[in-house]
Amino acid sequence: MAQGAGPAAVGLILLAACSAPRAEVPIAIDKPDGPGPFPAVVMLHDCSGLGPGSSGAPGRWAKALVALGYVVALPDSFATRGYPQGVCTVQSGARGARDDVSARRRVDDAVAALAKLRTLSYVDAKRVGVMGGSHGGTTTLAVLGSGIPGFSAGVALYPRCSTASQDYAPSAALLILIGERDDWTPAKDCVRLASERVQLKIYPGAQHSFDSNRPERYVAARINPSVPGGRGATTGGNAQAWRDAVAQVTAFFALHLKGER
């Protein structure tokens, strides 16, 4: 790592009253060495959350981004809402899970994290991006489609593109990276979103969670509206896709958050 100073802050962010039942969300903020100000990225985790069962991908990306000179804010959308183990296998309607931690609800978390970052002296408040994978990628689409200003760019990794409206128009430049073999959030649903404002890259042979370092596995209990019966999905890391994704994200954020060409 080149060289992150470790978590600069771990605490809570306050959400708007409409975000009940929980008005606070834990957040960890990591930064590069030095006083800054640095550009920043709000990192949104996937359906596995940030507990012991996490995919590990959000932390992997955070480490890479801090090494590239970004402050990274990682809010935990699930822990204080009663789902410390994530919601990958939690059926819609069970204890209100899909309402409590839906992508639309998590837009509030991203906006609160942005507000927190803007209070920090080592953050360039005008250069903040948003990024996430799977559930967090779908939330990234929702954030940039909400019309809420403040984010300068977004990266959505294997999001559920079917949730985006037919006339989807993000408020900032967006990069979508997804695997060709993804059976959880199919790549074909993202093709229609490609435009002058939305870059799309599909990785041949790659599965959902191609940016993890975990072996490929199918879990029958995973909630999956993309397949008959609504359950069962495959995940698996892909070293080649991961390397290219790091290069793609590096170039994309360098252009849109650092102004480099």
C-alpha positions in Angstrom: 0.0 0.0 0.0 1.4 3.3 -1.0 1.0 4.4 1.8 -2.4 4.5 3.6 -2.2 5.8 7.1 -4.9 3.4 8.3 -8.4 4.4 9.2 -8.5 8.2 9.8 -11.9 8.0 11.5 -14.5 5.4 12.5 -17.8 6.7 13.8 -21.4 7.3 12.9 -23.1 9.4 10.3 -26.5 10.9 11.0 -29.2 10.4 8.4 -32.3 12.4 7.7 -35.4 11.6 9.8 -37.0 9.9 6.8 -34.4 7.2 7.1 -36.0 5.6 10.2 -36.0 3.1 11.8 -32.3 3.8 12.3 -31.0 7.3 12.1 -27.3 6.5 12.4 -25.0 4.4 10.2 -21.4 3.4 11.1 -18.8 4.7 8.8 -15.0 4.1 8.4 -12.9 6.6 6.7 -9.4 5.9 5.4 -6.9 8.4 3.9 -3.5 8.6 2.2 -0.6 10.0 4.1 -0.4 13.8 4.1 -2.7 16.7 4.8 -4.5 16.8 1.5 -6.9 17.9 0.3 -7.5 14.7 -1.5 -10.3 13.6 -3.8 -12.6 11.0 -2.2 -14.8 8.1 -2.9 -17.9 6.8 -1.0 -17.7 3.0 -1.2 -21.0 1.1 -1.0 -20.8 -2.5 0.0 -22.6 -5.5 -1.5 -25.4 -7.6 -0.1 -23.0 -9.5 2.1 -22.3 -6.4 4.2 -19.1 -5.7 6.1 -19.3 -8.3 8.8 -17.6 -11.7 9.0 -19.5 -12.9 5.9 -18.4 -10.0 3.7 -17.2 -10.7 0.2 -14.1 -8.7 1.0 -14.4 -6.7 -2.2 -15.2 -3.3 -0.6 -12.1 -3.5 1.5 -10.0 -4.6 -1.4 -11.1 -1.6 -3.4 -10.7 0.8 -0.5 -7.0 -0.3 -0.1 -6.4 0.1 -3.8 -8.0 3.6 -3.9 -6.2 4.9 -0.8 -2.9 3.8 -2.5 -3.9 5.9 -5.5 -4.4 9.0 -3.4 -8.1 8.9 -2.5 -9.9 9.2 0.8 -12.4 6.4 1.1 -15.5 6.5 3.2 -17.2 3.1 3.8 -20.6 3.3 5.4 -22.1 0.1 6.9 -25.8 0.1 5.7 -26.7 -3.2 7.4 -25.2 -3.5 10.9 -27.4 -1.1 12.8 -30.5 -2.1 10.8 -30.4 -5.6 12.1 -28.5 -7.4 9.3 -24.9 -7.7 10.4 -24.6 -10.9 8.2 -26.0 -9.2 5.2 -29.1 -9.8 3.2 -28.0 -12.0 0.3 -30.3 -14.8 1.4 -33.0 -12.8 3.2 -36.3 -13.0 1.4 -38.1 -9.8 0.5 -40.6 -8.9 3.2 -38.9 -10.8 5.9 -38.7 -8.3 8.8 -39.0 -5.6 6.2 -35.4 -6.4 5.0 -35.7 -5.2 1.5 -37.4 -2.0 2.6 -34.9 -1.3 5.4 -31.8 -1.7 3.2 -33.0 -1.2 -0.3 -30.9 0.6 -2.8 -33.3 3.6 -2.6 -32.9 3.6 1.2 -29.1 3.5 0.9 -29.1 6.6 -1.2 -29.5 8.4 2.1 -26.4 6.6 3.4 -24.3 7.8 0.4 -25.5 11.3 0.7 -24.8 11.4 4.5 -21.3 10.0 3.8 -20.8 12.7 1.2 -21.8 15.4 3.8 -19.4 13.9 6.3 -16.5 13.9 3.8 -17.2 17.6 3.0 -16.5 18.5 6.7 -13.0 17.0 6.6 -10.1 19.4 6.0 -8.1 16.7 4.1 -11.0 16.1 1.5 -11.5 18.2 -1.6 -15.2 18.7 -1.3 -15.7 19.3 -5.0 -14.1 16.0 -6.1 -16.1 13.1 -4.5 -17.1 10.0 -6.3 -19.4 7.1 -5.4 -18.7 3.4 -6.1 -20.1 0.0 -5.2 -20.6 -3.6 -6.3 -23.8 -5.6 -6.7 -26.2 -4.2 -4.1 -23.8 -1.3 -3.7 -23.6 -1.0 -7.5 -27.4 -0.8 -7.8 -27.3 1.8 -5.1 -24.7 3.8 -7.1 -27.1 3.8 -10.1 -29.8 5.1 -7.7 -27.6 7.8 -6.3 -26.6 9.2 -9.7 -30.2 8.8 -10.9 -31.7 10.6 -7.9 -31.0 14.1 -9.1 -29.2 14.8 -5.8 -26.1 16.9 -6.6 -22.6 16.5 -5.2 -21.0 13.5 -6.7 -18.6 14.1 -9.6 -18.4 10.5 -10.9 -19.6 6.9 -10.2 -18.5 3.4 -10.7 -21.0 0.6 -10.6 -19.7 -3.0 -10.4 -22.1 -5.7 -11.6 -25.3 -3.7 -10.6 -28.8 -4.7 -11.2 -29.4 -2.5 -14.2 -33.0 -3.6 -14.6 -33.9 -1.3 -11.8 -32.9 1.8 -13.8 -35.6 3.6 -15.6 -35.9 3.5 -19.4 -34.8 7.1 -19.6 -32.0 6.8 -17.0 -29.7 9.8 -17.1 -27.0 9.9 -14.4 -26.1 13.2 -12.8 -22.4 12.5 -13.4 -20.2 10.3 -15.5 -20.7 6.6 -14.8 -18.6 3.5 -15.4 -20.3 0.1 -15.3 -18.1 -3.0 -15.1 -19.8 -6.4 -15.2 -19.1 -10.1 -16.0 -20.4 -11.8 -19.2 -21.4 -15.0 -17.2 -23.1 -13.1 -14.3 -26.2 -15.0 -13.4 -27.2 -12.8 -10.5 -27.2 -9.3 -12.2 -27.1 -10.1 -16.0 -24.9 -8.0 -18.2 -27.5 -7.9 -20.9 -29.6 -5.6 -18.7 -26.9 -3.0 -18.6 -26.4 -2.7 -22.4 -29.3 -0.3 -22.8 -27.7 2.1 -20.3 -24.5 2.6 -22.4 -24.4 6.2 -23.7 -22.1 9.2 -24.0 -22.5 9.6 -20.2 -22.3 5.9 -19.3 -19.3 3.7 -20.1 -19.9 -0.1 -20.1 -17.4 -2.9 -20.1 -18.3 -6.5 -20.0 -15.7 -9.1 -19.1 -15.7 -12.3 -21.1 -16.0 -15.4 -18.9 -16.3 -13.4 -15.7 -18.9 -14.1 -13.0 -20.6 -11.9 -10.4 -18.0 -10.6 -7.9 -15.2 -10.9 -10.3 -13.3 -8.4 -8.2 -13.1 -10.7 -5.2 -10.3 -13.1 -4.5 -12.7 -16.0 -3.7 -13.1 -19.2 -5.8 -16.2 -19.6 -7.9 -19.2 -21.1 -6.1 -22.9 -21.4 -6.5 -25.1 -20.8 -3.4 -28.7 -22.0 -3.8 -30.1 -19.8 -1.0 -29.1 -16.4 -2.6 -32.1 -14.2 -3.5 -32.0 -13.9 -7.3 -34.9 -12.3 -9.2 -33.0 -13.0 -12.5 -33.7 -16.8 -12.4 -36.8 -19.0 -12.3 -37.7 -19.6 -8.7 -36.0 -16.5 -7.4 -33.1 -18.2 -5.7 -29.5 -19.3 -6.5 -26.6 -17.4 -7.8 -22.9 -17.8 -8.7 -20.0 -15.7 -7.6 -16.2 -16.0 -8.2 -13.1 -13.9 -8.5 -11.4 -13.5 -11.9 -7.8 -12.3 -11.7 -7.7 -10.9 -15.2 -10.9 -9.0 -14.9 -9.8 -7.7 -11.5 -6.5 -6.3 -12.9 -8.3 -4.7 -15.8 -11.0 -3.3 -13.5 -8.3 -1.6 -11.3 -6.9 -0.1 -14.5 -10.3 1.1 -15.7 -11.3 2.6 -12.3 -7.8 4.2 -12.0 -8.2 6.0 -15.3 -11.8 6.9 -14.9 -11.4 8.5 -11.5 -8.2 10.1 -12.5 -10.1 11.9 -15.3 -13.3 12.8 -13.4 -11.9 13.3 -9.8 -8.4 14.5 -10.5 -8.8 16.1 -13.9 -5.9 14.0 -15.4 -6.0 12.9 -19.0 
